[in-house]
Amino acid sequence: MNKSKRLPRLILALRRWARQEYGRETVELLETHISWVLLAGRYAYKIKKPVVLPFVDYGSLEARRLFCEKELSLNSRYAPELYLETVPIGGSIDAPKLGVSPAIEWAVEMARFDEELRLDHVCDRGELTCGMISDLVHIVTDFHRRAAQAPPESRFGGPTQILKTALENFAELYSLLPDDHSLLAGLEEWTRQEFERCRPKFEERKAAGYVRECHGDMHLKNIVLLDGRPTPFDCIEFNEDLRWIDQANELAFVYEDLLEHRRPGLASWLISEWLATTGDFDMLNVLPFYATYRALVRTKVAALRGDLAEAHAYALIAKGLCCHRKPTLTITYGLSGSGKTTSSRVRLIEDQTANLVHIRSDVERKRLFGMNPDESSGGAIYTPDATERTYAHLEKIARDALTAGWSVLVDAAFLRRTQRDRFRALATKLNTPFSILACEAPYDELSRRLKARRGDASEATVEVLESQMGWAEELTEEEKTFIKSLTGKDEK
């Protein structure tokens, strides 16, 4: 059946109007399960479908007007350059005119952008970089810091609301995917059990202020590069419960989407950059729950669209996110400038589990002492006592992450044998595989790197390097058996 014959008369007429106004070659119509988007010339007009679903009610003209205004207001927080105004559509169904009252329909007028710059397309071309992911993290976390916080007495982000929202997926999916009942039943059981495990964390995180008015639908398709800057758009305006969420829930959608695009290394980079920026290591406890929930949301959306094969594929992604993965603990070893952070970042990109977090001592040391990564302490936080506190802090972070099921790479000098022993003992206690990522370079190269270093969390200088060379304790023969290469193979 020709798709155009299934379109409402108003949408067909608007497309004819746009072709006359802008030229046939510049007009395109996109469709989702709740809206049509008419791309015409330099503009995009988003028109809401008159649908009533369990999670959205666009049933009346007045509701669609109000939600158009809300969409404009909410998305202007992220992308004011894209969202222009709310536009009435007047005239008649067969001869509509934009900007004319009285309105027979409403639209959100947006500035059109190059669809090829959406991050899903960028990712599919293999052009999505670590730098873009880092930029996205900084943009989103900065927005979250300024976003309104859910009142303690509100239902938003509380355990009751979290479970209700998660189970609503299954209520619809059982009827939409009759051939996947066994798979769905297993996912529902895991969701209930994981919810009970996470319930105290959900309560703690809401009390700590992590539930805020977020974007709500942040995945790669809803992020575009504008002047090279990752810019989220198309946030959820139609359902407060889906927008007022834990920031970890927001992150989980991008994380899950990177896995769907088969970029586990970028997924690990995303998580590590988020942790380095926010210090919210507690979110590792709840991220698997939220990521699985997000995969099931996509399962439902695909099923509602009638794409059962895609829905089944998303359900399998959800199942994969539920699987227990045995964590590992890796520490680095090397003098200042030897490439520990660079090697750690390479390990992140090589990671195929999407389950590895990079913890950098220079960043965590400054966080511990209330400083930003780019602040200079003048050496005040590098005393023996400060260093002992830093390694104790790193051990706690690593232990909590490992206990939550995440593999950990601790990026620090580890020049003292006692420092290495405490982390090796931690791995033994938790029955976790242990390895060492050893880095080295000639003195002249180490010196060159330190002199060239700018804008880095490390405050190491050539003088610091020379001091380290006088007291650093080399790896023992036994410790050398734990050395791994960047590809994870034993060094011989």
C-alpha positions in Angstrom: 0.0 0.0 0.0 1.3 3.4 -0.9 2.4 5.2 2.3 1.0 8.6 1.1 -2.5 7.0 0.9 -2.4 6.3 4.6 -1.6 9.9 5.5 -4.4 12.2 6.7 -5.8 14.7 4.2 -4.3 17.7 6.2 -0.8 16.2 6.1 -1.1 15.5 2.3 -2.3 19.1 1.8 0.5 20.5 3.8 3.0 18.6 1.8 1.5 19.9 -1.4 1.6 23.5 0.0 5.3 23.0 1.0 6.2 21.8 -2.4 4.7 24.8 -4.0 6.2 27.1 -1.5 9.8 25.7 -1.3 10.2 23.5 -4.4 9.6 19.8 -4.6 13.3 18.9 -4.1 13.5 20.6 -0.8 10.5 19.0 0.9 10.5 15.8 2.9 8.1 14.2 5.4 9.2 12.2 8.4 6.9 10.2 10.6 7.2 8.8 14.2 4.5 7.0 16.2 3.3 10.3 17.7 4.2 13.1 15.2 4.8 14.1 11.6 7.7 16.4 10.7 7.6 18.3 7.4 11.0 19.4 6.3 10.6 22.4 4.0 13.4 24.6 2.8 15.3 26.0 5.8 12.5 25.0 8.2 11.0 22.0 9.9 7.4 21.9 11.0 6.5 19.3 13.7 2.8 18.4 13.9 1.5 16.2 16.7 -0.7 13.2 15.8 -4.1 13.2 17.5 -3.3 10.0 19.4 -4.2 8.9 22.9 -1.7 6.3 24.3 -0.9 5.2 27.9 2.0 7.6 28.0 0.8 10.5 25.8 -2.5 12.3 25.2 -2.7 14.5 22.1 -6.4 13.8 21.7 -7.7 17.4 21.5 -6.6 20.4 19.5 -6.1 22.4 22.7 -3.9 19.7 24.1 -1.8 19.7 20.9 -1.5 23.5 21.1 -0.4 23.4 24.8 2.2 20.6 24.1 3.6 22.5 21.1 4.2 25.5 23.4 5.7 23.3 26.0 8.0 21.6 23.5 9.2 25.0 22.4 9.9 26.1 25.9 11.6 23.0 27.1 13.8 22.4 24.1 14.9 26.0 24.2 16.9 25.0 27.3 19.1 22.9 25.1 18.8 24.2 21.5 17.4 27.7 21.4 18.9 28.1 17.9 16.7 25.3 16.6 13.3 26.0 18.2 11.8 29.1 16.7 8.0 29.4 17.5 4.6 27.8 17.8 2.7 28.2 14.5 -1.1 28.0 14.0 -2.2 26.1 10.8 -5.4 27.8 9.5 -7.5 27.6 6.4 -9.1 24.3 5.6 -8.1 20.6 5.7 -7.6 20.6 2.0 -6.1 24.1 1.7 -4.2 24.8 4.9 -2.1 27.9 5.5 0.7 28.2 8.1 0.6 31.2 10.4 -3.2 31.8 9.9 -5.9 31.8 12.6 -8.3 30.4 13.6 -6.2 27.3 13.9 -7.3 23.9 12.7 -4.0 22.4 13.8 -0.7 23.5 15.4 3.0 23.0 14.6 6.4 23.8 16.2 8.5 25.7 13.7 12.2 24.7 13.9 15.3 25.7 12.0 16.2 22.8 9.7 19.6 21.1 10.1 21.6 18.6 8.1 20.2 15.2 9.0 23.6 13.6 8.3 25.0 15.5 11.4 22.7 13.6 13.8 24.9 11.5 16.0 23.3 8.2 14.9 24.4 8.9 11.4 27.8 10.2 12.5 28.2 7.0 14.5 27.1 4.7 11.6 29.8 6.4 9.4 32.4 5.6 12.1 33.0 9.4 12.7 31.8 9.6 16.3 34.9 10.5 18.3 35.8 10.3 22.0 36.1 14.1 21.9 32.5 14.4 20.8 31.4 12.1 23.6 33.4 14.2 26.1 31.8 17.4 24.8 28.4 15.8 25.1 29.0 14.8 28.7 30.2 18.3 29.6 27.2 19.9 27.9 24.7 17.6 29.6 26.2 17.6 33.0 26.4 21.4 33.0 22.7 21.5 32.0 21.8 19.0 34.8 23.6 21.2 37.4 21.2 24.0 36.4 18.1 22.0 36.0 15.2 22.1 38.5 15.4 19.5 41.3 12.4 17.3 42.0 10.8 18.2 45.3 11.2 15.5 48.0 7.5 15.1 48.3 6.9 14.6 44.6 6.4 11.3 42.9 9.1 11.9 40.4 12.1 9.6 40.5 10.8 7.8 43.6 10.8 4.0 43.8 7.1 3.7 43.3 7.2 5.7 40.1 10.3 4.0 38.8 8.8 0.5 39.1 5.4 1.7 37.7 7.1 3.2 34.6 9.3 0.1 34.1 6.4 -2.4 34.3 4.3 -0.3 32.0 6.6 -1.5 29.2 5.7 -5.1 29.8 2.0 -4.5 30.0 2.1 -3.3 26.4 4.8 -5.6 25.1 3.1 -8.9 25.9 0.3 -8.0 23.5 2.6 -6.4 20.9 5.1 -9.3 20.8 3.2 -12.5 21.3 6.1 -14.6 20.0 8.5 -13.2 22.6 6.6 -14.0 25.8 9.3 -16.2 27.3 12.0 -13.5 26.7 9.8 -10.8 28.1 8.9 -12.9 31.2 12.6 -13.3 32.0 13.2 -9.6 31.5 10.3 -8.7 33.7 11.5 -11.0 36.5 15.0 -9.5 36.3 13.4 -6.0 36.4 11.5 -6.8 39.6 14.5 -8.4 41.3 16.9 -5.6 40.3 14.4 -3.0 41.4 14.3 -4.5 44.9 18.1 -4.6 45.0 18.3 -0.9 43.9 15.3 0.4 45.9 17.4 1.9 48.7 19.7 3.5 46.1 16.7 5.0 44.3 15.6 6.6 47.6 19.1 7.8 48.5 19.6 9.3 45.1 16.4 11.3 45.1 17.2 12.6 48.6 20.6 13.6 47.3 19.1 15.7 44.5 19.9 13.5 41.5 16.3 13.6 40.2 15.9 16.6 38.1 13.9 18.0 35.1 16.0 16.3 32.4 15.7 15.8 28.6 14.0 12.4 29.0 14.7 11.0 25.5 18.4 11.6 24.9 19.7 9.1 22.5 21.9 9.5 19.4 19.1 10.3 17.0 18.1 13.2 19.2 21.5 14.8 19.3 22.9 16.8 16.4 26.3 18.5 15.7 25.7 22.2 15.4 29.0 24.1 14.6 30.7 20.9 15.8 28.9 21.0 19.2 26.7 18.0 20.2 23.3 19.6 20.7 20.4 17.6 22.3 16.9 18.3 20.9 13.4 16.8 20.9 13.1 16.4 24.6 10.0 14.8 26.1 7.3 17.4 26.7 4.2 15.2 26.9 4.8 13.2 30.1 6.4 14.7 33.2 7.2 11.3 34.7 9.4 10.5 31.7 11.2 13.9 32.0 11.7 14.3 35.8 14.2 11.5 36.2 17.5 10.5 37.8 20.4 11.9 35.8 21.7 8.3 35.6 18.5 7.4 33.7 19.3 10.1 31.2 22.9 8.9 30.7 21.6 5.3 30.4 19.9 6.0 27.1 23.0 7.3 25.3 24.9 4.3 26.9 22.4 1.8 25.6 22.3 3.5 22.2 26.1 3.2 21.8 25.8 -0.5 22.5 23.0 -0.8 19.9 25.4 0.9 17.4 28.1 -1.7 18.4 30.5 0.9 19.9 31.2 -0.6 23.4 34.5 1.3 23.6 32.7 4.6 23.3 30.1 3.4 25.8 32.9 2.9 28.3 34.4 6.3 27.4 31.0 7.9 28.0 30.7 6.3 31.5 34.2 7.2 32.5 33.9 10.8 31.3 30.7 11.1 33.2 32.3 9.8 36.4 35.3 12.1 36.0 33.1 15.1 35.5 30.5 14.5 38.2 32.1 12.2 40.7 28.8 10.3 40.8 30.3 6.8 41.2 27.1 5.8 43.1 25.2 5.8 39.8 27.1 2.6 38.7 24.7 0.8 41.1 21.6 1.8 39.2 22.9 2.2 35.6 22.2 -1.4 34.5 18.6 -1.1 35.7 18.1 2.1 33.7 19.9 0.9 30.6 17.8 -2.2 30.5 14.7 -0.1 30.9 15.8 2.1 28.1 16.3 -0.9 25.8 12.8 -2.0 26.6 11.4 1.5 25.8 13.0 1.1 22.4 11.5 -2.3 22.1 8.1 -0.9 22.8 8.5 2.0 20.4 9.6 -0.3 17.6 6.7 -2.6 18.3 4.2 0.2 18.3 5.6 1.2 14.9 4.9 -2.4 13.7 8.6 -3.3 13.2 8.6 -6.6 15.1 12.1 -7.6 14.0 13.6 -4.4 15.3 11.6 -4.8 18.5 12.9 -8.3 19.0 16.5 -7.0 18.5 16.1 -4.4 21.2 14.7 -7.0 23.5 17.8 -9.0 23.0 19.9 -6.0 23.8 17.9 -5.6 27.1 18.7 -9.3 27.8 22.4 -8.7 27.3 22.4 -5.8 29.7 20.9 -8.1 32.4 23.7 -10.6 32.1 26.2 -10.7 34.9 29.7 -9.9 33.8 32.7 -10.8 36.0 34.6 -7.6 36.8 38.4 -7.1 36.6 40.7 -4.8 38.4 43.7 -3.2 36.5 46.2 -0.7 37.9 48.7 1.3 36.0 52.4 1.7 36.9 54.9 4.3 35.8 56.7 7.5 36.3 55.1 10.9 35.6 54.9 11.4 31.8 55.2 7.7 31.0 51.8 7.5 29.3 49.6 6.0 31.9 46.5 8.1 31.1 47.0 7.7 27.4 47.4 4.0 27.7 44.3 3.9 29.9 42.3 5.7 27.3 43.4 3.3 24.6 42.3 0.5 26.9 38.8 2.1 27.2 38.4 2.4 23.4 39.6 -1.2 23.0 37.1 -2.4 25.6 34.4 -4.8 24.1 32.4 -5.2 27.3 31.1 -1.7 27.8 31.7 -2.5 31.4 35.0 -0.8 32.1 35.5 2.5 34.1 38.6 4.6 34.2 39.5 6.2 37.5 42.2 8.8 37.2 44.1 9.7 40.4 45.0 13.3 39.4 41.3 14.1 38.9 40.1 12.2 42.1 42.9 13.8 44.2 41.7 17.2 43.4 38.0 16.3 43.9 39.0 14.9 47.3 40.5 18.3 48.3 37.6 20.3 46.8 39.4 21.5 43.7 38.6 21.5 40.0 40.9 19.4 37.7 42.4 22.4 36.1 43.2 24.2 39.4 46.7 24.4 40.6 47.4 23.4 44.2 51.0 24.6 44.2 52.0 21.2 45.4 49.9 21.4 48.6 47.9 18.3 47.9 50.9 16.1 47.0 52.3 15.6 50.5 52.7 12.1 51.9 49.6 12.4 53.9 47.6 13.7 51.0 48.9 10.9 48.8 47.8 8.3 51.4 44.4 9.8 51.6 44.2 9.8 47.8 45.0 6.1 47.5 42.5 5.3 50.2 39.9 7.2 48.3 40.8 5.4 45.1 40.6 2.1 46.8 37.1 2.9 48.1 35.9 4.0 44.7 37.4 0.9 43.1 35.8 -1.4 45.7 32.4 0.1 45.3 32.5 -0.1 41.5 33.7 -3.7 41.5 31.0 -4.7 44.0 28.5 -3.1 41.7 29.8 -5.4 38.9 32.0 -2.9 36.9 35.5 -3.6 35.8 37.9 -0.9 37.0 41.1 0.6 35.6 42.9 2.8 38.3 45.2 5.3 36.6 47.8 6.3 39.2 51.6 6.1 39.5 51.6 3.2 42.0 55.4 3.7 42.5 55.2 2.3 46.1 54.9 -1.4 46.5 52.5 -1.0 49.4 50.2 1.0 47.1 50.2 -1.9 44.6 49.8 -4.5 47.3 46.6 -2.9 48.7 44.9 -3.0 45.4 46.1 -6.5 44.7 44.7 -7.5 48.1 41.4 -5.9 47.2 41.2 -8.0 44.0 42.0 -11.1 46.0 39.3 -10.3 48.6 36.7 -9.8 45.9 37.9 -12.8 43.8 38.5 -10.4 40.9 41.2 -10.9 38.2 44.0 -8.5 38.7 46.5 -7.0 36.2 49.0 -4.2 35.8 49.3 -1.8 32.9 53.0 -0.9 33.0 54.2 2.2 31.2 57.7 3.5 30.5 59.7 5.8 28.3 63.3 7.2 28.2 64.1 10.1 30.5 64.4 12.6 27.6 60.9 11.7 26.4 59.4 11.8 29.9 61.0 15.3 30.3 59.7 16.5 26.9 56.2 15.4 27.7 56.1 17.1 31.1 57.4 20.3 29.7 54.8 20.3 26.9 51.9 19.4 29.1 49.1 22.1 29.3 45.7 22.1 30.8 46.0 18.8 32.5 44.9 17.7 35.9 48.4 16.5 36.7 50.8 19.0 38.3 53.9 16.8 37.7 57.0 18.6 36.6 60.5 17.5 35.6 61.6 18.1 39.2 58.8 15.8 40.4 60.0 13.2 37.8 63.6 13.3 39.0 62.5 12.9 42.6 60.4 9.9 41.7 63.3 8.3 40.0 65.2 8.4 43.2 62.6 6.5 45.4 60.3 4.6 43.0 60.1 0.9 43.8 60.3 -1.3 40.6 57.9 -4.1 40.0 59.0 -7.4 41.5 59.3 -10.5 39.4 56.1 -11.8 40.8 54.3 -8.5 40.0 55.6 -8.7 36.4 53.5 -11.8 35.9 50.4 -9.6 36.2 51.5 -7.2 33.4 49.0 -7.0 30.5 49.4 -5.4 27.1 46.8 -3.0 25.7 45.2 -5.9 23.9 44.8 -7.8 27.2 47.5 -10.4 26.5 50.3 -11.4 28.9 53.5 -9.5 28.3 56.4 -11.9 27.8 
